[in-house]
């Protein structure tokens, strides 16, 4: 009887050890998963902020000079795809984690509109030997709208982002940036960013779509 009890105790200890090792392994994997995504999140968010700021500078330059260059079009396209890629990556992650799913108009669709507006000017630039083209009032009105919309999005981003302080022309990191690089993916701020930017796009959906529809109706 004593031997049976001893074997039961040994077996229980062995099972406990196996369970502890299994739990520890899961913990390490979960922690590693969170850290990997958190580091990517903070780096990508920093890049996203910079792209909004640069786009704002380019749009303001266009309005001030009333001209457009190929370089400016390329920069706007690059910044638009920074937003599109960010949204696609983290919206997919949010859906996989059951934390957010948008079935309506999104900020990514608004970015595609921005790209389309300027893409339609590329041909005009390429058909001339000039380094830039003059813009009429109709196109400048579109640029004014896109600048105002971009500024709203940048303001929304500044309200909900963590780990950064956004100024008019720069972005500074805060003390919690390092901590968020370890576990930021577990927080809600990045999900809130997706939600709020989608809300900005949804509220201006018709105005955004009109930017490309008006030109299309002429053909």
Secondary structure, DSSP 8 states (H G I E B T S, - for coil): -HHHHHHHHHHHHHHHHHHHHHHHHHHHHHHHHHHHHHHHHHHHHHHHHHHHHHHHHHHHHHHHHTEEEHHHHHHHHHHHHHHHHHHHHHHHHHHHTTS----S--HHHHHHHHHHHHHHHHHHHHTSSSSEEE--HHHHHHHHHHHHHHHHHHHHHHHH-SSEEE-SS-EEE-TTHHHHHHHGGGSSHHHHHHHHHHHHHHHTHHHHHHHHHHHHTT-
